[in-house]
Amino acid sequence: SDDRAYVDAVLRDGGERAGTLAEATMKTVRDIIGLLQG
């Protein structure tokens, strides 16, 4: 049904956004750890 397709699209979009955000966060964490070890 249309509802199922909508839910799938929302979950996929949210997952992509969460992945992008996590990637940026992890880069920041790695930069900080690098500075502390540096």
C-alpha positions, -999 to 999 in steps of 0.1 A, spaced: 0 0 0 10 37 -2 14 38 36 40 11 35 59 28 7 58 61 27 70 45 59 99 28 40 109 61 24 108 80 57 129 53 74 154 52 45 157 90 45 161 91 83 188 64 82 208 82 55 206 115 75 216 97 107 245 81 89 257 114 77 255 130 111 273 100 127 300 103 102 306 140 110 305 133 147 330 105 144 353 127 124 352 153 151 359 126 178 389 113 158 402 148 154 400 154 191 416 121 199 444 129 175 450 162 192 451 146 226 476 119 214 496 144 193 
